[in-house]
Amino acid sequence: MGAFKDLTGQIFSKLTAIALSDRRGGSGKIMWVCICECGNIVETTSNSLMRGDITSCGCGHIKDLTGQRFGRLTVISLSDKKLEYSRSAVWLCRCDCGNEIITSSTCLKSGDTLSCGCLHREIMSEVGKARTTHGLRHTPEYDAWSNMKRRCCSENGRDYKNYGGRGISVCDRWLNSFENFYADMGLKPSPDHSIDRIDNDGNYEPNNCRWATAEEQSNNRRNIVRYSYNGGDYTYTQLARIFDISEEPLRQKLIAGWPVEKAIELMVNNRHGSKK
């Protein structure tokens, strides 16, 4: 996932994005409230809209996924069942291990669902080995975890000034647990992938990290949104850290078009109990 993109007013087939949702999709993905041509309201992720995974509230044509493979899953047929967490089409799939499950188009195309659950169990089994035998200590994933901590925590490290030295930290869940890091991040997709922070000024934490290629990381750095303030350019994360205010409310105000100075002044005043 790259920098935030405001989709308000944009049309995606039968759907028009009308507002940012206060909900989050899988892995913390941003969601949008959309109105369909038929009048129904739906919520879906930015990726699903921009990739064309969801084009209506369900009243329109459903793209046939029969026969397609997603990870270990092969789509068998469209299911008439509904899932509480998704409004996209639901499919019956067969896993390579022989089990059958139902899941949504969104979960299949986003990569959130890659198996019947057997892949996760295998990963957790390896994590279990790591706890007792350190079976993953000499792996690229362990090296990524170790280097991440060194960049943020070792003041004598050559990269510290660009990470820990400017306030980047490792979340508590990952700091002292490779097992947690591995369970959240999984295997590197290829030797060309390395850990990437989606918000380049954010911390190392599950909702802000992914495995990405050098090209994807370069695009992420180019596309990140910066705001001018007092002669400098900052991300909303940097501004929130500088003024000791909450990131998400600040981001919402800036997305809505508030002047940077006004948004910061209001939030600082509110923090101190002032009324304007």
C-alpha positions as CSV (number, residue, x, y, z in Angstrom):
1,M,0.0,0.0,0.0
2,G,1.4,3.4,-1.0
3,A,0.6,6.9,0.3
4,F,-3.0,7.9,1.0
5,K,-5.1,8.8,-2.1
6,D,-8.3,10.8,-1.6
7,L,-11.0,9.1,-3.7
8,T,-13.9,11.3,-2.7
9,G,-16.2,12.0,-5.7
10,Q,-14.4,9.5,-7.9
11,I,-16.5,7.0,-9.8
12,F,-15.7,3.3,-10.1
13,S,-18.2,1.7,-12.5
14,K,-21.5,1.9,-10.6
15,L,-19.9,3.1,-7.3
16,T,-19.1,6.7,-6.3
17,A,-16.8,7.2,-3.3
18,I,-18.5,9.7,-1.0
19,A,-16.6,9.6,2.3
20,L,-13.7,8.0,4.1
21,S,-15.0,5.2,6.4
22,D,-14.1,5.1,10.1
23,R,-13.7,1.3,9.7
24,R,-10.6,-0.5,8.5
25,G,-10.3,-3.6,6.3
26,G,-8.0,-6.5,6.6
27,S,-4.4,-5.6,7.7
28,G,-5.7,-2.1,8.5
29,K,-6.5,-1.2,4.9
30,I,-8.3,2.2,4.4
31,M,-12.0,1.8,3.5
32,W,-14.4,4.1,1.7
33,V,-18.2,4.6,1.9
34,C,-19.6,4.4,-1.6
35,I,-23.1,4.9,-3.1
36,C,-24.2,2.6,-5.9
37,E,-26.2,3.7,-8.9
38,C,-29.1,1.7,-7.5
39,G,-29.0,3.8,-4.3
40,N,-27.4,1.2,-1.9
41,I,-24.5,2.2,0.3
42,V,-21.5,-0.1,0.6
43,E,-18.1,0.1,2.2
44,T,-14.9,-1.3,0.6
45,T,-11.2,-0.8,0.5
46,S,-9.3,1.6,-1.8
47,N,-7.5,-1.3,-3.4
48,S,-10.8,-3.1,-4.3
49,L,-12.1,0.1,-5.9
50,M,-8.9,1.0,-7.9
51,R,-8.3,-2.6,-9.0
52,G,-12.0,-3.0,-10.1
53,D,-12.6,-5.9,-7.7
54,I,-15.9,-4.3,-6.6
55,T,-17.9,-2.3,-9.2
56,S,-21.3,-2.2,-7.6
57,C,-23.2,-3.1,-4.4
58,G,-23.8,-6.5,-5.9
59,C,-26.6,-5.5,-8.2
60,G,-24.2,-5.5,-11.2
61,H,-22.2,-8.2,-13.0
62,I,-19.9,-10.3,-11.0
63,K,-16.5,-11.1,-12.5
64,D,-16.3,-14.9,-12.9
65,L,-13.3,-16.3,-11.0
66,T,-14.1,-20.0,-11.6
67,G,-10.9,-22.0,-12.3
68,Q,-8.5,-19.2,-11.2
69,R,-5.9,-19.9,-8.6
70,F,-5.0,-17.7,-5.6
71,G,-2.2,-19.1,-3.6
72,R,-3.1,-22.7,-2.7
73,L,-6.8,-22.1,-3.6
74,T,-8.6,-23.0,-6.8
75,V,-12.0,-21.4,-7.3
76,I,-14.7,-24.0,-8.0
77,S,-17.9,-22.0,-8.2
78,L,-19.9,-19.0,-7.0
79,S,-21.5,-19.5,-3.6
80,D,-24.9,-18.3,-2.6
81,K,-23.7,-17.8,1.0
82,K,-23.0,-14.4,2.5
83,L,-20.1,-13.3,4.7
84,E,-20.6,-10.8,7.4
85,Y,-17.3,-9.1,6.9
86,S,-17.6,-8.7,3.1
87,R,-20.1,-7.5,0.6
88,S,-18.2,-8.8,-2.4
89,A,-19.0,-12.0,-4.2
90,V,-18.4,-15.2,-2.3
91,W,-16.7,-18.2,-3.8
92,L,-16.4,-21.9,-3.1
93,C,-12.7,-22.8,-3.3
94,R,-10.7,-26.0,-3.0
95,C,-7.3,-26.0,-1.3
96,D,-4.3,-28.0,-2.6
97,C,-4.6,-30.0,0.6
98,G,-8.1,-31.1,-0.4
99,N,-10.2,-29.0,2.0
100,E,-12.9,-26.7,0.7
101,I,-13.7,-23.2,2.0
102,I,-15.8,-20.2,1.1
103,T,-14.3,-16.8,0.9
104,S,-14.8,-13.4,-0.9
105,S,-13.5,-12.0,-4.1
106,T,-11.8,-9.3,-2.1
107,C,-9.9,-11.7,0.2
108,L,-8.8,-13.8,-2.8
109,K,-7.5,-10.9,-4.9
110,S,-5.9,-9.0,-2.1
111,G,-4.0,-12.1,-1.0
112,D,-5.6,-12.1,2.5
113,T,-6.8,-15.7,1.9
114,L,-4.3,-18.0,0.3
115,S,-5.3,-21.4,1.7
116,C,-7.9,-23.2,3.8
117,G,-5.8,-22.3,6.8
118,C,-3.1,-24.9,6.3
119,L,-0.5,-22.3,5.2
120,H,-1.0,-20.4,8.4
121,R,-0.7,-23.6,10.4
122,E,2.6,-24.5,8.7
123,I,4.0,-21.0,9.4
124,M,3.0,-21.2,13.0
125,S,4.6,-24.7,13.2
126,E,7.9,-23.1,12.0
127,V,7.4,-20.4,14.6
128,G,7.0,-23.1,17.2
129,K,10.3,-24.6,16.2
130,A,11.9,-21.2,16.4
131,R,10.9,-20.9,20.0
132,T,12.6,-24.1,21.0
133,T,15.3,-24.9,18.4
134,H,15.8,-21.5,16.7
135,G,15.1,-23.2,13.5
136,L,14.5,-19.8,11.8
137,R,17.5,-18.0,13.2
138,H,19.6,-18.4,10.0
139,T,16.8,-17.2,7.6
140,P,16.2,-14.0,5.6
141,E,13.2,-13.3,7.8
142,Y,15.3,-13.4,11.0
143,D,18.0,-11.2,9.4
144,A,15.3,-8.7,8.5
145,W,14.0,-8.7,12.1
146,S,17.5,-8.4,13.6
147,N,18.5,-5.5,11.2
148,M,15.2,-3.7,11.8
149,K,16.0,-3.6,15.6
150,R,19.6,-2.6,15.1
151,R,18.6,0.4,12.9
152,C,16.2,1.6,15.6
153,C,17.9,0.6,18.8
154,S,21.6,0.6,18.4
155,E,22.9,4.1,18.8
156,N,26.3,3.1,17.5
157,G,25.0,1.6,14.3
158,R,25.8,3.3,11.1
159,D,22.1,3.6,10.1
160,Y,20.7,4.7,13.5
161,K,20.7,8.4,12.6
162,N,18.2,7.6,9.8
163,Y,15.9,5.5,11.9
164,G,16.1,5.5,15.7
165,G,17.8,8.9,15.6
166,R,14.8,10.5,14.0
167,G,12.2,8.8,16.1
168,I,11.5,5.6,14.2
169,S,10.9,2.7,16.6
170,V,9.9,-1.0,16.6
171,C,6.5,-1.8,18.1
172,D,6.3,-3.6,21.4
173,R,4.8,-6.7,19.7
174,W,7.9,-7.1,17.6
175,L,10.7,-5.7,19.7
176,N,11.5,-8.8,21.7
177,S,9.6,-11.4,19.8
178,F,10.8,-12.8,16.4
179,E,7.9,-15.2,16.6
180,N,5.4,-12.4,16.6
181,F,7.2,-10.6,13.7
182,Y,7.2,-13.8,11.7
183,A,3.6,-14.6,12.4
184,D,2.6,-11.1,11.2
185,M,4.9,-10.8,8.2
186,G,5.3,-14.4,7.0
187,L,7.9,-15.5,4.5
188,K,9.6,-13.1,2.2
189,P,8.0,-13.6,-1.3
190,S,11.4,-13.6,-3.0
191,P,15.1,-12.7,-2.4
192,D,14.3,-9.3,-4.1
193,H,11.9,-8.4,-1.3
194,S,12.8,-6.6,1.9
195,I,10.8,-5.0,4.8
196,D,9.2,-1.7,3.9
197,R,7.4,0.9,6.0
198,I,4.3,2.1,4.1
199,D,4.5,5.5,5.8
200,N,8.2,6.3,5.5
201,D,8.0,8.3,8.7
202,G,6.0,5.7,10.6
203,N,7.2,3.0,13.0
204,Y,7.9,-0.7,12.4
205,E,4.5,-2.2,13.2
206,P,2.1,-4.7,11.5
207,N,-0.2,-2.1,9.9
208,N,2.7,-0.1,8.5
209,C,5.0,-2.8,7.2
210,R,5.1,-5.1,4.1
211,W,7.5,-7.1,2.0
212,A,8.3,-5.0,-1.0
213,T,10.8,-4.9,-3.9
214,A,13.3,-2.0,-4.4
215,E,11.1,-0.6,-7.1
216,E,7.9,-0.7,-4.9
217,Q,9.8,1.0,-2.1
218,S,11.1,3.7,-4.5
219,N,7.5,4.4,-5.6
220,N,6.4,4.6,-2.0
221,R,9.0,7.2,-1.2
222,R,8.0,9.2,-4.3
223,N,4.3,9.1,-3.7
224,I,4.2,9.9,0.0
225,V,2.1,13.1,0.7
226,R,4.0,16.0,2.3
227,Y,2.6,19.2,3.7
228,S,4.3,22.6,3.8
229,Y,4.6,24.2,7.2
230,N,6.8,27.0,8.4
231,G,9.2,26.7,5.4
232,G,9.6,22.9,5.6
233,D,7.8,19.8,4.1
234,Y,6.5,17.2,6.4
235,T,4.3,14.1,6.5
236,Y,1.3,14.2,8.8
237,T,3.2,11.6,11.0
238,Q,6.1,14.1,11.4
239,L,3.8,17.0,12.2
240,A,1.9,14.9,14.7
241,R,5.1,13.9,16.4
242,I,6.5,17.5,16.4
243,F,3.3,19.0,18.0
244,D,2.5,15.9,20.2
245,I,-1.0,15.5,18.7
246,S,-2.9,12.4,17.4
247,E,-2.0,11.3,13.9
248,E,-5.4,10.1,12.6
249,P,-7.5,13.2,13.4
250,L,-4.7,15.3,11.9
251,R,-4.7,13.2,8.8
252,Q,-8.5,13.4,8.4
253,K,-8.4,17.2,8.6
254,L,-5.6,17.5,6.1
255,I,-7.4,15.1,3.7
256,A,-10.5,17.2,4.1
257,G,-8.6,20.2,2.9
258,W,-7.9,22.1,6.1
259,P,-5.0,24.5,6.0
260,V,-2.1,22.9,7.8
261,E,-1.7,25.8,10.3
262,K,-5.4,25.8,11.2
263,A,-5.5,22.1,11.7
264,I,-2.5,22.1,14.0
265,E,-3.6,25.1,15.9
266,L,-7.1,23.6,16.6
267,M,-5.7,20.3,17.7
268,V,-3.0,21.8,20.0
269,N,-5.6,24.1,21.6
270,N,-8.0,21.2,22.1
271,R,-5.2,19.2,23.7
272,H,-4.7,22.0,26.2
273,G,-8.5,22.4,26.8
274,S,-8.8,25.8,25.0
275,K,-11.8,26.8,23.0
276,K,-11.6,28.8,19.8
